[in-house]
Structures are given as C-alpha cells and as structure tokens.
C-alpha cells in the first residue's frame, strides 16, 4: 500500500513489489549545499545524481519518501518524444531550439536505460519498444505522419499494419499503429528507488519526511526550511510536478493535476502469456481518453486510463478498466484482479513540459503530460546543467515564463467537462 494516501488509490502493485528503499532520514538542523532540490521523484533524483557526479554538494528534500508521487505510481512505460510531432515542435520553437528538444526527447528512452545499466538499477527494465495503437483510420493516418517525421530524422520508428499489430498485442481492436523501439517498460517505483540509491552513492544527501515549509532569499543564497531543518543553497531546483502544493502558488496553478488510475491482475498462466503481448511491448492507444497497458516481469497484466477525483468515480473507473481489458483480451478469461491504485499526472495547457525560472537562482521543471518516466529523467539532467552554470540559451529545453492557468480553482469542473466531451467523441469514433 502507498503510505499516507487515500485508501481508494493506495493499493499499488508497485508498492507491493518494491525493492527495499535506501535510508533517507528526515533533515535535522542546518546544512549548506551548492544545490537544494525539492522533490524526490524522477526529476529531482536525476538532477541530484548528475550534480553529485559532477562534484556538487546536493541536498534533496522529499515530503514523503523517494518515488512517493507519480514517479512510483505510473504505468512504467518509457515513451520517447513529446506530445507534438517533430515538425510542429520546430514550427513552434524554431529549428535550433526545436531541434534540441526533438533530440533530447527522442533520446530520452536511451537516457533512462543508460542510467539503469550504468548504475545497475534493478527495476525489470525491458527495451521492448513502445507501441502506439490506432483505434480508427483517423488515428492511423496521424500515426503515419508521426512515423514519417521521425524517420526523416533518422529514428527507427515504423508503421504497423492491422495484422502485425494484432499479432504483437494480441487483440483485434486496432486498425494499425506504429512502434518506436527506443521505448520499453520498467518497474517505476524500483527505478525511482534505484536513482535515489545511485544519487546517494555519488554523494547526494536525500532526506525523506522533510516537507519544505518555506523558501526565501537570504544573503545571496536561499533558505529552504522544513519542520526540523534548514538548507542554505546557492541554487534551488523545484521538482514537485503534480504535487506542487502551495509552496510556490503560481507554479501549482501552472499545471492541472489529473488523476490516472490502474488495475493489475495476478500473474497470468503461460498459455495466456503466449497470446497477450508476447514481446512485452508497452502500448498506448490513440483515443482521447487513452488506454495504456503492459505486462510486468512476473506476467501480471496492467491496464491504465483516466481516473476521477472522487472515490465513487474512481471505483467506477477501476471497474471500467477491468471490463475494457476483458473485452479486448478474451483470453484473460475469469481473471483475478488484485491491485488498483492511482495518482496525479501534471497536464499543461500547451502539452509541453515546462522549465520555469522562478527567481534568479530557482528553477522548476514539471508538466510531463503522461510521459514522465523518460522526460522527467532528462529534464532533471537539463536542470542540473543550469544549476552548474550553463546559460539558459544553451540548455536542451526552452525556459518559459511561469503562466498560471486562469480560473485554476475551477480545474476539477473543467477536467470533468473535458472528460465527458472526449468520452462522447471517442464513443462516436471521431
């Protein structure tokens, strides 16, 4: 179970199968650092690891424990790229910066797997590829455009026809798709715990149960205060994503936390595993309210999708995911569903991750729109580059103004309305 979480979304497969975590005691007393990092998810831990390996004094402050938020709850899919296609990225940001964004996002899967290999992280990582599955011809046409643009840039992406995707996934639900072999899947919480262990081994101090209460400038540096301790640092990285809270109110209002939920079976029998995802790829589909699913290392089937904010709605979504799984994969038969959990994905209005300068020495990175395993990892490296003195213009991701979303207090109503609209459009096949 996820500690200190609402019971309806706490029964996580990843928590139940996690490796022993590193010792991350609360911060006590006053310490000094070159860089203080708030948040021990993928972004913060990746930044801490890169900074510590470069010889910087790093202190990480986590309100709960490493990987407690989205980093330890997601589907474990390593998905390269950004939401928009490469041509659209270059049109928006220009050839130079857009090219850097395409390169860093397209290589984000490799960055994850390279870190896992280099540090010996035990997280069931599989470089099996990411499948995007088209539920109608319109979706397939869009995926063909995506594939052509990545192919033009040398990426090994290819289109899948109906028969091939049916064989790969084990369902007749799709008309085609594409596969990006740069992706794959892993145990998300064990990846986070492995990053924390690697960061500690490199010299970073990682503190759990150390929620930051205040952040303020003080004599040319910053004072980062928890209940029991204080860090004074020249630079601060805020890596709190969909769990940003009110420490920096405008930052929390720059994203919409949307609940994503998942259900998981007990390990499936060998006969079923020959029919469903025999290559262990990580698919997600082209619905507006997309479904994403995979098998874990023990042969458990995991299905995820959009959740609800209230308990009753969340339970209905769990049941809808179970029904969708059994409809798509009749081979599951009468299966034992043993886990159901959820957490918040940080969604941005423009569907791009945001790198924001909060103050002269404070940077924030957040808003991965459901692609956080790969993108949060590389964003942590980009933020580490800035903390070590790289000019903003030379970073691999643009620094954008912090823009709170208007009427953010009505976000739940807005999300509910958008979900209802998208469910209707998906149901009509549009």
C-alpha positions as CSV (number, residue, x, y, z in Angstrom):
1,X,0.0,0.0,0.0
2,X,1.1,3.6,-0.6
3,X,1.7,5.2,2.8
4,X,-0.2,8.3,3.7
5,X,-2.5,8.1,0.7
6,X,-6.3,7.9,0.3
7,X,-7.2,4.2,0.6
8,X,-9.1,4.2,-2.7
9,X,-5.9,4.8,-4.7
10,X,-3.3,3.3,-2.3
11,X,-3.3,-0.4,-3.3
12,X,-0.4,-0.2,-5.7
13,X,1.2,-3.2,-7.4
14,X,4.5,-1.2,-7.4
15,X,4.5,-0.6,-3.7
16,X,3.6,-4.3,-3.1
17,X,6.6,-5.5,-5.2
18,X,9.1,-2.8,-4.4
19,X,12.8,-3.4,-3.6
20,X,14.0,-2.2,-0.1
21,X,14.4,1.5,-0.3
22,X,17.5,3.4,0.7
23,X,17.7,5.0,4.1
24,X,16.6,8.6,3.7
25,X,16.3,10.1,7.2
26,X,14.5,13.4,7.8
27,X,16.6,16.6,7.7
28,X,17.6,17.8,11.1
29,X,19.5,21.0,11.8
30,X,21.1,23.5,9.4
31,X,23.2,22.4,6.4
32,X,24.7,24.1,3.4
33,X,24.7,23.0,-0.2
34,X,25.5,24.1,-3.6
35,X,22.1,23.0,-4.8
36,X,18.9,22.2,-2.8
37,X,16.3,20.0,-4.6
38,X,12.7,19.9,-3.6
39,X,11.1,16.6,-4.6
40,X,12.5,13.1,-4.9
41,X,10.8,11.9,-8.0
42,X,12.5,11.2,-11.3
43,X,13.2,14.9,-12.0
44,X,14.8,15.7,-8.6
45,X,16.6,12.4,-8.3
46,X,18.0,12.6,-11.9
47,X,19.2,16.2,-11.2
48,X,20.7,15.1,-7.9
49,X,22.6,12.2,-9.5
50,X,24.0,14.3,-12.3
51,X,25.0,17.1,-9.9
52,X,26.6,14.8,-7.3
53,X,28.6,13.0,-10.0
54,X,29.9,16.4,-11.1
55,X,31.1,17.0,-7.5
56,X,28.4,19.4,-6.4
57,X,27.1,19.4,-2.8
58,X,23.4,18.4,-3.1
59,X,20.6,18.1,-0.6
60,X,17.3,16.6,-1.7
61,X,14.2,17.2,0.4
62,X,11.1,14.9,-0.1
63,X,7.8,15.3,1.8
64,X,7.2,11.6,1.9
65,X,9.7,9.1,0.5
66,X,11.5,8.8,-2.9
67,X,9.1,7.9,-5.6
68,X,6.0,8.5,-3.5
69,X,4.2,10.6,-6.1
70,X,3.7,10.0,-9.8
71,X,7.3,8.5,-10.2
72,X,6.3,5.5,-8.1
73,X,2.7,5.1,-9.4
74,X,2.8,5.4,-13.2
75,X,2.5,2.6,-15.7
76,X,6.2,2.2,-16.1
77,X,6.1,2.9,-19.8
78,X,9.3,4.5,-21.2
79,X,7.9,6.6,-24.0
80,X,10.3,8.7,-26.2
81,X,9.3,12.0,-27.7
82,X,6.9,14.8,-26.8
83,X,3.1,15.0,-27.4
84,X,3.5,17.0,-30.7
85,X,5.3,15.8,-33.8
86,X,8.8,17.0,-34.7
87,X,7.6,19.4,-37.4
88,X,5.2,21.1,-35.0
89,X,8.0,21.4,-32.4
90,X,10.3,23.1,-34.8
91,X,7.5,25.3,-36.1
92,X,6.8,26.5,-32.6
93,X,10.3,26.8,-31.2
94,X,12.5,27.3,-34.3
95,X,15.0,25.0,-36.0
96,X,17.7,25.4,-33.4
97,X,15.8,25.0,-30.1
98,X,13.2,22.8,-31.7
99,X,16.0,20.5,-32.9
100,X,17.5,20.3,-29.5
101,X,14.1,19.5,-28.0
102,X,13.5,16.8,-30.6
103,X,16.9,15.3,-29.9
104,X,16.6,15.3,-26.1
105,X,13.1,13.9,-26.1
106,X,13.7,11.4,-28.8
107,X,16.8,10.1,-26.9
108,X,15.0,10.2,-23.5
109,X,14.4,6.4,-23.5
110,X,18.0,5.7,-24.2
111,X,18.9,8.1,-21.3
112,X,16.7,6.1,-19.0
113,X,18.1,2.7,-20.0
114,X,21.7,4.0,-20.0
115,X,21.3,5.2,-16.4
116,X,19.8,1.9,-15.4
117,X,22.7,0.0,-17.0
118,X,25.4,2.3,-15.6
119,X,24.2,2.1,-12.0
120,X,22.9,-1.4,-12.0
121,X,19.4,-0.4,-11.1
122,X,17.2,-3.5,-10.5
123,X,13.8,-2.4,-12.0
124,X,12.9,-5.1,-14.6
125,X,13.8,-2.8,-17.4
126,X,12.9,-4.1,-20.9
127,X,13.8,-2.3,-24.1
128,X,10.9,-3.9,-26.0
129,X,9.6,-0.8,-27.8
130,X,6.6,1.5,-27.4
131,X,3.5,0.8,-29.5
132,X,1.0,3.5,-30.4
133,X,-2.2,1.7,-31.4
134,X,-4.7,3.3,-33.7
135,X,-8.3,2.7,-32.8
136,X,-9.6,4.1,-36.1
137,X,-8.4,5.2,-39.5
138,X,-8.1,8.8,-38.5
139,X,-5.8,7.8,-35.7
140,X,-3.7,5.6,-38.1
141,X,-3.3,8.5,-40.5
142,X,-2.0,10.7,-37.7
143,X,0.5,8.0,-36.7
144,X,1.7,7.6,-40.3
145,X,2.5,11.3,-40.3
146,X,4.3,10.9,-36.9
147,X,6.3,8.0,-38.2
148,X,7.4,9.8,-41.4
149,X,8.6,12.8,-39.4
150,X,10.7,10.7,-37.0
151,X,12.0,8.6,-39.9
152,X,13.2,11.8,-41.7
153,X,15.3,12.5,-38.6
154,X,16.8,9.0,-38.5
155,X,14.6,7.5,-35.8
156,X,13.9,3.7,-36.2
157,X,10.1,4.2,-36.0
158,X,7.9,2.2,-38.3
159,X,4.2,1.8,-39.1
160,X,2.4,-1.4,-38.1
161,X,-0.4,-2.8,-40.3
162,X,-3.5,-4.3,-38.9
163,X,-2.3,-7.9,-38.9
164,X,1.1,-7.1,-37.4
165,X,-0.2,-5.0,-34.5
166,X,-2.8,-7.7,-33.8
167,X,-0.1,-10.3,-33.5
168,X,2.1,-8.0,-31.4
169,X,-0.6,-7.0,-28.9
170,X,-2.9,-10.0,-29.1
171,X,-6.2,-8.2,-29.9
172,X,-8.2,-7.3,-33.0
173,X,-9.1,-3.9,-31.5
174,X,-6.8,-1.8,-33.7
175,X,-6.6,-0.9,-37.4
176,X,-2.8,-0.4,-37.2
177,X,-0.2,1.7,-35.4
178,X,3.5,2.4,-35.0
179,X,6.3,1.0,-33.0
180,X,9.2,3.0,-31.5
181,X,11.9,0.6,-30.5
182,X,13.6,3.3,-28.4
183,X,10.9,2.8,-25.7
184,X,10.0,0.0,-23.4
185,X,8.9,-0.5,-19.8
186,X,10.2,-0.9,-16.2
187,X,9.1,-1.1,-12.6
188,X,8.6,2.6,-11.9
189,X,9.0,2.7,-8.2
190,X,12.1,0.5,-8.2
191,X,13.5,2.8,-10.9
192,X,13.0,5.8,-8.5
193,X,14.5,3.9,-5.6
194,X,17.4,3.0,-7.7
195,X,18.0,6.6,-8.7
196,X,17.9,7.6,-5.1
197,X,20.5,4.9,-4.2
198,X,22.7,6.0,-7.1
199,X,22.5,9.7,-6.1
200,X,23.4,8.8,-2.5
201,X,26.4,6.7,-3.7
202,X,27.6,9.7,-5.7
203,X,27.4,11.9,-2.6
204,X,24.0,13.5,-2.6
205,X,22.1,13.7,0.7
206,X,18.5,12.5,0.2
207,X,16.0,13.3,3.1
208,X,12.5,11.8,3.3
209,X,9.7,13.1,5.6
210,X,11.1,16.6,5.0
211,X,8.3,18.6,3.6
212,X,9.5,22.1,2.6
213,X,7.6,24.8,4.5
214,X,9.2,27.9,3.2
215,X,11.6,29.1,0.5
216,X,13.2,32.5,0.8
217,X,16.2,34.5,-0.4
218,X,18.9,35.1,2.3
219,X,22.2,36.9,1.8
220,X,23.0,35.9,-1.7
221,X,21.6,32.4,-1.4
222,X,18.3,30.7,-0.5
223,X,16.9,29.4,2.8
224,X,14.9,26.2,2.3
225,X,13.1,25.3,5.6
226,X,11.4,22.1,6.7
227,X,9.8,21.5,10.1
228,X,13.1,20.2,11.7
229,X,15.8,21.6,9.5
230,X,17.1,24.2,7.1
231,X,19.2,24.1,3.9
232,X,21.1,27.1,2.6
233,X,21.9,26.8,-1.0
234,X,23.0,29.0,-3.9
235,X,20.6,27.4,-6.3
236,X,17.3,25.6,-5.8
237,X,15.5,23.1,-8.1
238,X,11.8,22.7,-7.6
239,X,10.8,19.2,-8.9
240,X,7.3,18.7,-7.5
241,X,5.3,18.2,-10.7
242,X,1.6,17.4,-10.0
243,X,2.2,17.5,-6.2
244,X,3.4,21.1,-6.1
245,X,1.1,22.4,-3.4
246,X,1.2,26.0,-2.2
247,X,5.0,26.4,-1.7
248,X,5.0,28.4,-4.9
249,X,1.3,29.1,-5.6
250,X,1.7,30.2,-9.2
251,X,3.7,27.1,-10.0
252,X,1.0,24.8,-8.7
253,X,-1.5,26.8,-10.8
254,X,0.5,26.4,-14.0
255,X,-0.5,22.7,-14.4
256,X,-3.7,20.7,-13.9
257,X,-3.2,17.6,-11.8
258,X,-5.3,14.9,-13.5
259,X,-5.8,11.5,-11.8
260,X,-4.7,8.5,-13.7
261,X,-5.6,5.0,-12.4
262,X,-4.5,1.5,-13.0
263,X,-5.6,-2.1,-12.2
264,X,-3.5,-5.2,-12.2
265,X,-4.1,-8.9,-12.3
266,X,-2.3,-11.8,-10.5
267,X,0.4,-13.4,-12.7
268,X,-1.2,-14.9,-15.8
269,X,-0.7,-18.5,-16.9
270,X,1.8,-19.5,-19.5
271,X,-0.9,-20.2,-22.1
272,X,-2.3,-16.7,-21.8
273,X,1.1,-15.1,-22.0
274,X,1.7,-16.6,-25.4
275,X,-1.3,-14.7,-26.7
276,X,-1.1,-11.3,-25.0
277,X,1.9,-9.1,-25.6
278,X,4.3,-11.9,-26.2
279,X,7.1,-9.4,-27.0
280,X,6.4,-7.4,-23.8
281,X,6.0,-4.1,-25.6
282,X,4.3,-1.1,-23.9
283,X,1.2,0.0,-25.9
284,X,-1.0,3.0,-25.6
285,X,-3.8,3.9,-28.0
286,X,-5.0,7.0,-29.9
287,X,-8.2,7.5,-28.0
288,X,-8.7,11.0,-26.5
289,X,-9.2,9.1,-23.2
290,X,-6.4,6.7,-24.0
291,X,-5.8,3.3,-22.6
292,X,-2.3,2.1,-21.8
293,X,-1.3,-1.4,-20.7
294,X,1.5,-3.9,-20.4
295,X,2.8,-7.0,-18.6
296,X,5.2,-6.8,-15.7
297,X,8.2,-9.1,-15.2
298,X,6.0,-11.7,-13.4
299,X,3.3,-11.8,-16.1
300,X,0.8,-9.6,-14.4
301,X,-1.5,-7.6,-16.8
302,X,-1.7,-3.9,-16.0
303,X,-4.3,-1.6,-17.6
304,X,-4.4,2.2,-17.0
305,X,-6.5,5.2,-18.0
306,X,-8.1,8.4,-16.9
307,X,-9.4,8.4,-13.3
308,X,-11.9,10.6,-11.3
309,X,-11.4,12.9,-8.4
310,X,-13.9,11.3,-6.0
311,X,-13.9,7.9,-4.5
312,X,-17.1,6.6,-6.1
313,X,-16.0,7.8,-9.6
314,X,-12.5,6.3,-9.1
315,X,-14.1,2.9,-8.2
316,X,-16.2,3.1,-11.4
317,X,-13.1,3.8,-13.4
318,X,-11.3,0.8,-12.0
319,X,-14.3,-1.3,-13.0
320,X,-14.3,0.2,-16.5
321,X,-10.7,-0.6,-17.0
322,X,-11.3,-4.2,-15.9
323,X,-14.2,-4.5,-18.4
324,X,-12.1,-2.9,-21.2
325,X,-9.3,-5.4,-20.6
326,X,-11.6,-8.4,-20.7
327,X,-13.3,-7.1,-23.8
328,X,-10.1,-6.5,-25.6
329,X,-8.4,-9.7,-24.4
330,X,-10.9,-12.5,-24.0
331,X,-8.0,-14.9,-23.3
332,X,-7.8,-13.3,-19.8
333,X,-11.0,-15.3,-19.0
334,X,-12.1,-15.2,-15.4
335,X,-9.0,-13.4,-14.1
336,X,-8.1,-12.3,-10.5
337,X,-7.7,-8.6,-10.3
338,X,-5.6,-8.0,-7.2
339,X,-4.4,-4.3,-7.3
340,X,-6.0,-0.9,-8.1
341,X,-4.3,2.4,-7.5
342,X,-3.8,5.9,-8.9
343,X,-2.0,9.2,-8.7
344,X,-1.8,12.6,-10.4
345,X,-0.4,13.4,-13.8
346,X,0.6,17.1,-14.3
347,X,-1.0,18.3,-17.5
348,X,-0.1,21.6,-19.2
349,X,-2.3,23.8,-21.4
350,X,0.2,23.5,-24.3
351,X,1.0,19.8,-23.7
352,X,4.7,20.6,-23.4
353,X,6.8,20.1,-20.2
354,X,7.7,23.5,-18.6
355,X,11.1,24.7,-17.5
356,X,10.4,27.9,-15.5
357,X,12.8,30.3,-13.8
358,X,11.1,31.3,-10.5
359,X,13.8,33.6,-9.3
360,X,17.5,34.4,-10.1
361,X,18.6,31.1,-8.5
362,X,15.4,29.0,-8.6
363,X,14.3,26.8,-11.4
364,X,11.3,24.5,-11.7
365,X,10.6,21.6,-14.1
366,X,7.2,20.0,-14.4
367,X,4.3,19.0,-16.6
368,X,5.1,15.8,-18.4
369,X,1.6,15.1,-19.7
370,X,1.8,11.3,-19.1
371,X,5.4,10.8,-20.4
372,X,7.2,11.4,-17.2
373,X,9.4,8.3,-17.0
374,X,11.6,9.4,-19.9
375,X,11.0,13.2,-19.9
376,X,11.4,13.8,-16.2
377,X,14.7,11.9,-16.3
378,X,16.1,14.1,-19.0
379,X,14.6,17.2,-17.5
380,X,16.5,16.5,-14.3
381,X,19.7,16.5,-16.3
382,X,18.8,19.7,-18.1
383,X,18.1,21.4,-14.7
384,X,21.4,20.1,-13.4
385,X,23.1,21.7,-16.3
386,X,21.6,25.0,-15.4
387,X,22.5,24.6,-11.7
388,X,26.1,24.1,-12.8
389,X,26.2,27.3,-14.7
390,X,25.1,26.5,-18.3
391,X,23.4,29.6,-19.8
392,X,19.6,29.3,-20.3
393,X,20.1,29.8,-24.1
394,X,22.3,26.7,-24.3
395,X,20.0,24.3,-22.4
396,X,18.3,21.5,-24.3
397,X,14.9,22.7,-23.4
398,X,13.4,26.3,-23.5
399,X,13.0,28.3,-20.4
400,X,9.4,29.7,-20.5
401,X,7.6,32.3,-18.3
402,X,5.6,30.9,-15.4
403,X,2.0,31.3,-16.5
404,X,-0.7,30.4,-14.0
405,X,-3.8,29.0,-15.7
406,X,-6.8,31.4,-15.5
407,X,-9.7,30.2,-13.2
408,X,-7.4,27.4,-12.0
409,X,-9.7,26.9,-8.9
410,X,-12.3,25.6,-11.3
411,X,-9.9,22.9,-12.7
412,X,-11.9,19.9,-11.5
413,X,-15.1,21.1,-13.2
414,X,-13.1,21.8,-16.4
415,X,-11.5,18.4,-16.3
416,X,-14.8,16.7,-15.7
417,X,-16.3,18.6,-18.7
418,X,-13.4,17.7,-20.9
419,X,-13.6,14.1,-19.9
420,X,-17.3,13.9,-20.7
421,X,-16.7,15.5,-24.1
422,X,-13.8,13.3,-25.0
423,X,-15.7,10.2,-23.9
424,X,-18.5,11.1,-26.3
425,X,-16.2,11.8,-29.2
426,X,-14.3,8.5,-28.6
427,X,-17.6,6.7,-28.4
428,X,-18.7,8.2,-31.8
429,X,-15.3,7.2,-33.3
430,X,-14.4,10.8,-34.1
